[in-house]
Each structure stands twice: as structure tokens, then as C-alpha cells.
Amino acid sequence: LNGKSSNEAAGSAEMQVVSNERTVTVQFLADTDPAMPWEFFPNVRSMKIHPGQIYKVDFHVRNPRGESMVGQAIPSVSPARATAYFKKTECFCFEQQILEARGEIDMPLMFYVDPGLPENIGTITLSYQLYNITERIEKNSLAAK
């Protein structure tokens, strides 16, 4: 249904700054897997952007548990056709996130929309699903010993 965006950073050298006045609405969604007790949300729900310019948005996460946990966010883009045009230059989804007991942080996302985005796409939704991978990491650590 949705396009799975890359888990690798796009180079800013790929970016083409465009001087036109076109704006695109980018919406941000965040959800957690039922096995993930963290609170997770974007600090900004949507913004109007100009294709070709770099923008920064933070997602807030809080671990209410009394123990450290590891999370991994998986992104998707809608409509799927927009996936190839949504470029992340920095994203918390590129790495596993370790959060101490009762810790909280703002996690950055830096992105731009390629100016080649088809004109009939006026809204892009970037959605993250956050998964608890603590047990998997612990099992891998034990297996490596």
C-alpha cells in the first residue's frame, strides 16, 4: 500500500534548489507496535514545504519503563508514488534507538522533496512504526559471545 522509503541517507548533493513557489504539504505520523510501550510522536504534525529545500523535524520518544530498551523505526511514504521523491538526509530510522529507563529524547529527521515530484501530488504522508527490538538485540549479543 505505502512505499517503503530507504534506510540510507540521501546526499544533499543530489538536491536541486528550485526557485518556484510550489508548496507541498508533508504530514508526519508515528505509531508504536503493541509490544513497544514507548510514547512516540512528531513534534510537528504537518508542514508546507518547497521542493528542493532541506527541512528538519523532530520526533519525541519517551520510555516509561524502569529498564533500558531498544527501538527501531520503520518508515513508509504515501502515496507510494512519492517515495522516490522523498529524500531523508538524516533520520533516526537509520539506526537503532537505545533509551534508558524513563528517558526521553527528540530524534531528528532532515529531509527534502525532490523538485521532480509529479505536480498532481500535493500531499505526502511520512509514517513511522516503532518496534521493540530489545530482546532480539540481547539474543544477538549473547550469541556473539
Secondary structure, 3 states (H helix, E strand, C coil): CCECCCCCCCCHHHCCCCCCCCCEEEEEEEEECCCCCCEEEECCCEEEECCCCCEEEEEEEECCCCCCEEEEEEEEEECHHHHHHEEEEEEHHHCCEEECCCCEEEEEEEEEECCCCCCCCCEEEEEEEEEECHHHHHHHHHHHC
